[in-house]
Amino acid sequence: MRLLCPRLFIYGGFMKHRKKHIWASIMILLIVAFDQVTKRLAESALIGGKIVTLLPGAVQLRYARNTGMAFSLFSGARWVFVALTALVCAGVLFYMFRNKCRSLWGYWSLGVLVAGGLGNLIDRVLYGYVIDFIEPTFMQFAVFNIADCAVTCGGISFVLWLAVDLFRSGDGKKGTTHDGK
């Protein structure tokens, strides 16, 4: 049974696409590190209600703790979010490293999405909340962080790639998403 085989990554094409996987891993680690560093900086500089204006009338920095998801929905469901985020990130990583996503655009989009998920997962596990600090002032919107940007950009990019892939395949029967199995 290949699923339980210790050589899972070799069978899944890991060695064949090793360079792509290494670069994706580095990208994911860099995004997660950038997210965590900016959250620590925001926490130390903005704690106590301090607000820093970056672009007057557009963006300011304000420290906020979010125990829910986007817009603080479902606050207090920490372990549900931890479990769901961990499962989704693991599933996407498994999909990526088994080479199911043949397109570099789709592959990198998923990597950015996973990096954002991991950045917020770290906060939820360690602190019980996610640190948010970027606040648009030109409209009524939630305070967010770098990981949220990664999830949003990765998700939008992946959906765009899917749409382009379906359009390119013509009738929608077979694109470059899967290996045809």
N, C-alpha and C positions, 0 to 999 in steps of 0.2 A: 504494500500500500504506500504510494508515493507521499501521501499527506503526512504520514508519521515517520518517514525516512529521514535520517540525520543529514542526508545529502540533498535536502529539499531545495536549497538554492541552486545547486548544480543542475538538478533536473528542471527547475523552473527557468533556466536560462540566465541565472545570476552571473555565472562566470563569463558567459558570452557577452553580456552587456555590463560588465563590471565597471567600466569607465563612467557610463551614464549613471549608474547607481551611486558611485562614489561622489560624483559632482552633485547629484540630487541630495545626498546625505549632507554634504558640506553646506549647500544652500539652506536646507532645513535647519541645520545647527546654527548658521549665521543669523537667520531670521529670528529663531527662538532666542539666541543670545542678545540680539539687538532689542527685542521686545522686553526681555527681563532687565537689561541694563537701563532702558528708558523708564521702566516702571519703578526701579529703585531710585533713579534720579528724581522722578516726579514725586515719589513718596518723601524723599528727604527735603526737596525744595518747596513743596506745596502744602505740606501738612500744616494744619492749623487754620485752614480757610484762605490761605494765600492764593491769589490769582495773578498769573503772568500773561499779559497780552502779547501775542506773537505778531498778528496782523490786525490792527485796529479795525473793528467792524466785521472781521472774518473769522479769526481763530484765537482762542485763548487756552491757557493751560490751567486746569483746576482738578485737584485731587478728589477722587470719588471711589468708594468701595461698592462693588456690584455683587450681590449674593445671588442674583438671578441670571437670566440670559439677556439678550438685547432688550433695551428699554426697561431693565430690571423686572422683566416678566418672570413669574414663577419663583420669586425670591424665597430662599430657604430650602430649596431642594438640592443642596450641595452634592450629596452622594449620587443622586440620580444623574446630575450633569456630569459628574466625574465618570460614572460608569458608561454613559452614552458617548461622551467624548472619547474615552479610551477605546471603546469598541469601534467607533467610526474611524478614528485615526489608525488603529491596528488593521482594520479591513482595507482602508485605502492604501496603506503601506504594503500590505500583502498583495493587493491588486497590482500596485506599481512594480514591486520587486519580482513578481511572477511574470512580468512583461506582457500583461494583458493590454496595456495602453501602448500602442505602437507609435503614436505620434509624439514627437518631442514637445509640441505645444500643449497637448493634453497632459503629458507626463509632468512637465514643469508646473502647470496649473494645479495639479493635484498635490505636488510637493509644497507649493506656497500655501494651499488650503490646510494641509496637515501641519505645517509649521505654526500657523495661527492657532489651530486647535490645541497643539501641544503647549504653546505659550500660555494660553488661558487655563489649560489643565494643570500646569505647574502651580499657578496661583491658587486654584480651587483646592488642590491637595494640601499645599503648604499653609494657606491662610484661611481657607473657607470662603473666600471672596476673590473677585478679580479686580485688580487695580486699573482704573480708567483715569485718563487725564487730558485727553484732547477734546475740546468743546467748540463746535462751530457756533459763532455768535450771529451770523447773518440769517439764521433760521432756527426754529425750534427743533432741536435734535438731541439725541442722547450723547452723553460723554462716552468716549471710546478710547482704544489704545492701539498699538502697533499690531498686535495679534488679531484684533477685530478687522483691521485694514487688510491683513493677509488673508483671512478667511473670506472676506468680501471680494477682494481682487481675484483670489484663486478660484472662488466659486463662479464669479461672473466670467472669467477667462475660460473656465472649463465648459460652461454652458455655451459660450460663443463658439468654442472649438467643436462641441457636439453639433451645433447648428451648421457650421461650415462643413463638417465631416458628412453630415446627412445630405447637405446640398450637393457636395461633390460626388457622392455615391449615386446620385440621380434618383433611383427609385426607392432608396432608403433600405434596401435589403441587406447590403453589406458595405460597411465603411472600413475605416482603419482602426476602429475601436478595439475589436477582439481578433483573436487569431483564427476565427472561423470554426472553432470547436463547439 
